[in-house]
Amino acid sequence: VCEPSDGNTNLAKLRLDQIRDLDSPSDILSPTDRLPREVVAFFDAEIKLINILEPSQRYQTLLALIAIAAAGDWMSVIRLEELLSHMSGSDTACSDGSYPQVRRVLSSTRGLLSSLIFFGNLSPGHEESDRHRIGLYTRDLGWYIREDYNQDLVLAKRYLSEANIGERNLDRSYS
């Protein structure tokens, strides 16, 4: 129970509630959906709170969640700021280290994203600027985002895919 929940007490309790509601102990071992319905309901409630934001902030927040889930683990705060700035159309580089787009998204996700500053030795492929990273607070959220449990995230993925196709077909002389 604890390992799939990444040690998160709330998610572990939701998993225990699901186990308690099963008809027999053998049901625990039967193949089911990756996430219990209680965990899905928990994330659905969190996404509903994101949906009350203004439309541009809502889509920027949903797209940030999708981008970080697609990255798989952690994303550099600089890279996320670049993506968010590009999505909002501002394309302004933040040289003072304040990262206003990332700060705005972090407050909008209400804890679904976490911030980490890495103090160890970096691998040769990473730069010093990669020390500050943003990631999903639990692996369950990554599964929730990737496996299309939520209609709002499915729509955001579709918009992102259409924008990507449109950008590839865009005549560069008009950019």
Backbone bond lengths (Angstrom), bond angles and torsions (degrees), N, CA, C in turn:
res aa  C-N    CA-C-N  psi(-1)  N-CA   C-N-CA  omega(-1)  CA-C   N-CA-C  phi
1 V - - - 1.455 - - 1.518 110.67 -
2 C 1.325 117.38 -42.75 1.467 119.97 -175.93 1.519 112.69 -74.40
3 E 1.325 117.60 -38.06 1.467 120.32 -175.92 1.531 112.09 -63.86
4 P 1.332 120.99 -48.46 1.470 118.89 177.89 1.527 113.02 -66.54
5 S 1.326 117.11 -21.34 1.469 120.95 -179.41 1.514 112.30 -91.91
6 D 1.325 117.97 5.90 1.464 123.27 -178.93 1.530 112.01 53.65
7 G 1.335 116.44 33.10 1.452 120.53 178.64 1.512 114.65 74.98
8 N 1.336 118.58 6.19 1.461 122.31 179.66 1.530 108.79 -75.71
9 T 1.314 117.36 121.56 1.458 122.50 -175.40 1.526 112.09 -62.68
10 N 1.334 117.34 -43.57 1.473 120.22 -179.53 1.525 111.49 -61.69
11 L 1.321 117.01 -46.73 1.459 119.87 -178.87 1.522 111.35 -68.20
12 A 1.334 117.49 -36.60 1.467 120.35 177.18 1.526 110.42 -63.71
13 K 1.331 116.83 -41.08 1.466 120.02 178.08 1.526 110.72 -63.98
14 L 1.332 117.46 -40.44 1.466 120.00 177.91 1.528 110.89 -63.58
15 R 1.316 116.94 -37.80 1.468 120.02 176.70 1.534 110.83 -66.88
16 L 1.322 117.68 -39.59 1.461 120.49 177.23 1.532 111.30 -65.03
17 D 1.334 116.17 -38.52 1.469 119.87 176.58 1.520 110.55 -60.86
18 Q 1.326 116.33 -40.73 1.467 119.94 179.13 1.527 110.41 -64.58
19 I 1.328 117.35 -42.91 1.466 121.21 179.69 1.531 110.10 -63.38
20 R 1.317 116.81 -41.32 1.465 120.92 179.59 1.528 111.88 -61.04
21 D 1.330 116.66 -33.75 1.463 121.22 -177.23 1.530 113.52 -82.47
22 L 1.324 118.95 -5.55 1.460 121.04 179.91 1.529 110.70 -69.93
23 D 1.319 116.28 153.87 1.460 121.07 -177.86 1.519 113.00 -73.10
24 S 1.333 117.46 -37.76 1.459 119.84 -178.65 1.528 109.29 -144.91
25 P 1.331 116.52 158.79 1.472 119.38 179.13 1.524 113.62 -60.18
26 S 1.328 117.79 -27.96 1.466 119.86 -179.71 1.531 112.05 -69.44
27 D 1.348 117.33 -19.71 1.471 120.49 178.55 1.525 112.00 -65.19
28 I 1.318 117.10 -23.05 1.466 120.81 179.27 1.525 109.98 -62.28
29 L 1.324 116.37 -36.60 1.453 121.14 -175.31 1.522 113.44 -87.99
30 S 1.332 118.00 -7.66 1.463 119.62 -178.96 1.523 110.17 -75.75
31 P 1.329 116.86 144.36 1.467 119.15 -179.48 1.526 110.32 -68.71
32 T 1.308 115.38 127.89 1.462 121.45 177.93 1.515 108.16 -136.00
33 D 1.288 115.23 -171.38 1.452 120.71 175.91 1.530 109.24 -58.41
34 R 1.319 116.36 152.77 1.464 120.17 -177.37 1.530 111.76 -62.45
35 L 1.327 116.68 -36.75 1.462 120.35 -178.87 1.531 110.30 -112.46
36 P 1.316 117.04 134.25 1.469 119.49 175.07 1.528 110.57 -63.77
37 R 1.308 116.26 153.57 1.472 120.29 -176.57 1.522 111.64 -62.27
38 E 1.332 117.81 -28.47 1.452 120.67 178.44 1.530 111.21 -67.91
39 V 1.328 116.92 -37.99 1.461 121.11 178.17 1.528 109.90 -69.60
40 V 1.335 116.18 -40.61 1.464 120.34 176.81 1.526 109.80 -60.92
41 A 1.326 117.76 -43.21 1.460 121.67 178.90 1.534 110.96 -63.00
42 F 1.325 116.53 -37.06 1.469 121.07 177.77 1.527 110.26 -61.84
43 F 1.342 117.33 -47.76 1.458 120.32 179.82 1.528 111.59 -70.02
44 D 1.335 117.40 -34.54 1.466 120.15 175.71 1.526 110.83 -58.97
45 A 1.325 116.33 -42.24 1.464 120.33 178.89 1.527 110.99 -62.92
46 E 1.325 116.98 -38.99 1.464 120.40 178.83 1.538 111.12 -67.69
47 I 1.324 117.09 -39.95 1.468 120.44 178.55 1.533 110.55 -67.13
48 K 1.331 117.77 -35.35 1.475 120.66 176.26 1.519 110.92 -60.51
49 L 1.330 116.96 -36.31 1.464 119.89 177.85 1.529 111.05 -69.38
50 I 1.314 117.79 -30.58 1.468 120.72 174.57 1.530 109.45 -69.91
51 N 1.322 117.27 -34.19 1.462 121.48 -176.42 1.515 114.31 -69.19
52 I 1.328 118.88 -12.42 1.461 119.27 177.58 1.531 111.84 -85.42
53 L 1.311 117.21 -3.92 1.464 121.37 177.64 1.520 110.00 -71.18
54 E 1.323 116.56 166.28 1.463 120.06 174.07 1.528 108.87 -60.34
55 P 1.344 118.72 149.61 1.474 120.82 -172.08 1.526 115.00 -54.14
56 S 1.321 118.68 -44.72 1.472 118.86 -177.55 1.523 110.92 -65.81
57 Q 1.329 117.35 -40.06 1.464 120.74 178.30 1.523 110.92 -68.64
58 R 1.330 117.14 -37.86 1.468 121.18 179.25 1.524 110.52 -61.16
59 Y 1.338 117.11 -49.42 1.461 119.60 -178.38 1.518 112.04 -68.45
60 Q 1.306 117.28 -36.00 1.461 119.64 177.70 1.531 110.00 -64.42
61 T 1.324 117.19 -39.93 1.463 121.49 179.00 1.520 110.96 -67.27
62 L 1.338 117.29 -45.45 1.464 120.51 178.87 1.527 110.96 -62.86
63 L 1.332 116.85 -40.94 1.461 120.05 179.22 1.532 111.71 -67.74
64 A 1.327 117.25 -33.41 1.470 119.89 175.58 1.528 110.13 -64.79
65 L 1.334 117.24 -41.97 1.466 120.37 177.20 1.526 110.60 -61.23
66 I 1.330 116.67 -43.05 1.465 121.19 179.99 1.531 110.39 -64.77
67 A 1.326 117.02 -43.77 1.469 120.69 -178.61 1.525 111.07 -63.01
68 I 1.313 117.25 -41.81 1.462 119.85 -178.98 1.528 110.26 -71.60
69 A 1.336 117.57 -37.23 1.473 119.92 175.81 1.523 110.15 -63.92
70 A 1.329 116.98 -38.07 1.469 120.73 178.95 1.526 111.07 -68.45
71 A 1.334 117.14 -31.90 1.471 120.56 178.42 1.518 110.62 -66.69
72 G 1.315 117.06 -22.85 1.456 120.72 174.82 1.512 114.53 93.27
73 D 1.297 118.41 -43.44 1.457 119.48 -176.11 1.524 109.41 -132.18
74 W 1.294 117.38 -95.16 1.457 123.21 -179.18 1.517 109.25 -120.19
75 M 1.319 116.30 149.85 1.457 122.08 177.97 1.527 108.42 -122.24
76 S 1.314 115.88 139.05 1.458 120.89 177.17 1.525 109.59 -59.24
77 V 1.332 116.39 138.26 1.458 120.45 -179.97 1.533 110.39 -62.57
78 I 1.317 116.96 -31.21 1.465 120.76 178.29 1.525 110.16 -67.18
79 R 1.322 116.43 -44.58 1.473 121.07 178.90 1.528 110.74 -63.71
80 L 1.327 117.32 -42.57 1.465 120.35 178.90 1.521 110.65 -65.00
81 E 1.317 117.45 -40.09 1.471 120.43 177.68 1.530 110.43 -61.89
82 E 1.333 116.50 -41.46 1.470 119.94 177.65 1.524 111.09 -62.04
83 L 1.342 116.78 -44.65 1.463 120.18 179.43 1.522 111.56 -63.04
84 L 1.319 117.13 -45.63 1.457 120.80 -178.72 1.525 111.65 -66.11
85 S 1.328 116.56 -38.84 1.471 120.12 177.49 1.519 110.33 -64.98
86 H 1.330 116.00 -40.73 1.463 120.17 178.95 1.526 110.58 -65.17
87 M 1.336 117.20 -41.39 1.468 120.95 179.80 1.515 111.64 -66.00
88 S 1.333 117.27 -34.17 1.463 119.55 -179.33 1.521 111.85 -83.32
89 G 1.331 116.15 -8.45 1.461 120.09 177.50 1.513 113.74 85.96
90 S 1.330 118.60 5.14 1.461 119.22 -176.57 1.522 112.30 -84.56
91 D 1.348 117.63 -36.84 1.468 122.59 179.61 1.522 113.26 47.62
92 T 1.311 116.92 32.26 1.457 119.70 177.03 1.517 108.58 -98.57
93 A 1.310 115.39 125.28 1.460 120.20 179.56 1.518 109.20 -77.59
94 C 1.298 116.52 134.03 1.460 122.15 -179.97 1.520 108.24 -96.15
95 S 1.320 116.87 102.97 1.457 120.57 -175.37 1.528 112.78 -91.08
96 D 1.337 117.79 -11.26 1.462 119.22 -177.11 1.526 113.59 -89.29
97 G 1.327 118.35 -1.07 1.459 121.80 177.15 1.515 114.71 80.59
98 S 1.335 118.27 13.73 1.468 119.69 -178.30 1.530 113.11 -86.07
99 Y 1.311 118.62 -25.68 1.467 124.60 176.78 1.531 112.46 48.60
100 P 1.325 118.40 66.20 1.474 120.38 -175.24 1.530 113.99 -63.42
101 Q 1.325 118.48 -36.90 1.467 120.51 179.96 1.527 110.86 -66.08
102 V 1.334 116.32 -42.99 1.463 120.63 -179.65 1.531 109.99 -66.12
103 R 1.323 117.34 -42.23 1.471 120.34 178.10 1.527 111.05 -59.61
104 R 1.310 115.75 -42.37 1.464 120.85 -179.55 1.534 110.68 -63.86
105 V 1.328 116.68 -43.41 1.461 120.88 179.56 1.524 110.72 -67.84
106 L 1.329 117.82 -40.76 1.461 120.72 178.89 1.524 111.16 -59.74
107 S 1.323 117.41 -40.88 1.467 118.98 178.61 1.530 111.09 -72.46
108 S 1.317 118.25 -30.33 1.474 121.53 -179.56 1.522 112.51 -73.65
109 T 1.316 117.79 -30.03 1.465 119.93 -177.27 1.522 112.30 -80.49
110 R 1.320 118.11 -9.42 1.467 122.10 173.63 1.526 112.58 54.21
111 G 1.325 117.10 42.03 1.457 120.94 175.27 1.516 115.25 97.68
112 L 1.327 118.76 -2.76 1.462 119.76 177.80 1.525 111.50 -71.84
113 L 1.333 116.24 -22.90 1.465 121.38 174.91 1.517 108.35 -111.19
114 S 1.314 115.76 148.09 1.455 119.51 176.59 1.523 109.42 -127.02
115 S 1.304 114.77 154.94 1.457 122.61 -177.92 1.525 108.26 -110.85
116 L 1.327 115.92 139.57 1.462 121.40 -177.44 1.522 108.84 -138.14
117 I 1.307 115.85 134.91 1.463 120.62 171.82 1.513 106.69 -112.06
118 F 1.319 116.13 118.14 1.460 123.29 -175.53 1.525 108.99 -87.20
119 F 1.339 116.56 124.19 1.461 120.92 -177.71 1.522 113.67 -105.90
120 G 1.320 118.83 -1.95 1.465 121.49 -178.87 1.516 112.22 -82.94
121 N 1.328 115.67 -170.19 1.461 121.71 176.10 1.523 109.20 -76.17
122 L 1.302 115.37 132.85 1.462 120.63 179.12 1.516 109.95 -85.04
123 S 1.320 116.13 148.18 1.461 119.79 175.55 1.525 109.16 -69.82
124 P 1.325 118.01 160.39 1.470 120.83 -175.94 1.528 114.27 -57.84
125 G 1.326 118.53 -26.67 1.457 121.15 -178.37 1.522 114.34 -80.02
126 H 1.335 117.81 -6.41 1.454 120.96 -177.41 1.523 110.91 -106.61
127 E 1.327 114.91 148.04 1.456 121.06 177.72 1.519 109.19 -97.93
128 E 1.296 116.62 168.11 1.463 121.97 178.91 1.535 111.11 -59.80
129 S 1.309 116.98 -32.45 1.470 121.02 -179.35 1.530 112.42 -69.71
130 D 1.334 118.14 -11.83 1.465 121.56 179.26 1.529 113.03 -83.14
131 R 1.309 118.14 2.84 1.467 120.05 -178.89 1.529 112.44 -66.19
132 H 1.316 117.80 -36.40 1.468 121.16 -180.00 1.525 107.82 -91.20
133 R 1.335 115.81 118.70 1.463 121.02 -173.58 1.518 110.73 -129.85
134 I 1.320 114.32 156.14 1.463 122.51 177.21 1.529 107.06 -122.67
135 G 1.325 116.51 137.65 1.459 120.68 179.51 1.513 111.86 -148.76
136 L 1.316 115.92 171.94 1.457 122.07 175.66 1.526 108.39 -73.87
137 Y 1.313 117.00 144.08 1.460 117.73 -174.04 1.526 112.89 -75.09
138 T 1.321 119.31 -14.04 1.452 121.89 176.50 1.525 110.13 -155.30
139 R 1.322 116.71 151.70 1.471 121.07 179.18 1.520 112.02 -62.46
140 D 1.336 116.88 -32.00 1.470 120.27 178.76 1.521 111.33 -56.08
141 L 1.331 117.11 -37.77 1.463 120.27 179.11 1.525 110.74 -65.36
142 G 1.316 117.62 -37.22 1.466 120.88 176.46 1.521 111.31 -62.26
143 W 1.340 117.39 -42.77 1.470 120.65 177.07 1.518 110.47 -64.82
144 Y 1.314 115.80 -40.43 1.466 121.03 179.55 1.531 110.82 -60.33
145 I 1.312 116.61 -43.31 1.470 121.15 -178.69 1.525 110.97 -71.74
146 R 1.323 117.66 -45.58 1.463 121.03 -175.88 1.523 113.01 -69.80
147 E 1.317 117.92 -32.11 1.457 120.14 -173.06 1.521 114.29 -96.98
148 D 1.303 118.18 18.37 1.466 124.33 169.20 1.524 113.98 55.99
149 Y 1.314 117.33 49.76 1.456 120.94 175.03 1.529 111.64 -77.97
150 N 1.322 117.89 -24.97 1.455 122.16 -171.99 1.526 110.60 -116.53
151 Q 1.338 116.49 129.34 1.458 122.06 -177.19 1.530 112.49 -63.89
152 D 1.332 117.58 -36.94 1.469 120.23 179.57 1.524 111.54 -64.68
153 L 1.321 116.69 -38.28 1.460 119.89 176.64 1.523 111.36 -70.18
154 V 1.329 117.73 -35.15 1.467 121.28 176.77 1.524 109.61 -62.71
155 L 1.338 117.26 -44.02 1.466 120.66 178.21 1.530 111.22 -64.16
156 A 1.321 116.95 -41.73 1.466 119.97 178.96 1.529 110.67 -63.17
157 K 1.330 117.26 -38.59 1.466 120.39 176.58 1.521 110.73 -64.43
158 R 1.323 116.30 -39.91 1.460 120.05 179.08 1.522 110.86 -64.58
159 Y 1.352 117.17 -43.22 1.465 120.39 177.49 1.526 110.70 -61.97
160 L 1.312 116.30 -40.71 1.465 120.77 178.79 1.519 110.84 -64.37
161 S 1.320 117.09 -41.55 1.462 121.50 178.91 1.519 110.85 -65.28
162 E 1.341 116.56 -43.83 1.471 120.03 178.76 1.520 111.49 -64.60
163 A 1.327 116.99 -38.91 1.467 119.86 177.87 1.515 110.70 -65.26
164 N 1.322 116.95 -37.79 1.461 121.74 179.00 1.528 110.21 -65.24
165 I 1.337 116.93 -43.48 1.467 120.84 177.75 1.519 110.06 -64.59
166 G 1.326 116.51 -43.52 1.462 120.61 178.75 1.510 112.58 -62.38
167 E 1.332 117.03 -37.54 1.458 120.74 179.19 1.518 110.82 -68.04
168 R 1.333 117.51 -37.36 1.464 119.44 178.32 1.523 111.22 -67.10
169 N 1.338 117.51 -33.12 1.456 121.72 -178.55 1.517 113.34 -88.09
170 L 1.340 117.39 -3.11 1.459 121.97 -176.39 1.516 110.75 -71.08
171 D 1.325 115.72 133.92 1.447 121.20 175.25 1.538 108.13 -71.68
172 R 1.294 117.14 115.91 1.471 122.00 -174.31 1.522 113.34 -63.94
173 S 1.320 119.50 -17.62 1.455 120.59 178.67 1.527 111.10 -69.07
174 Y 1.329 117.82 -21.12 1.469 121.26 179.08 1.519 112.93 -93.37
175 S 1.307 117.95 -6.37 1.466 119.04 -177.80 1.520 109.92 -72.54
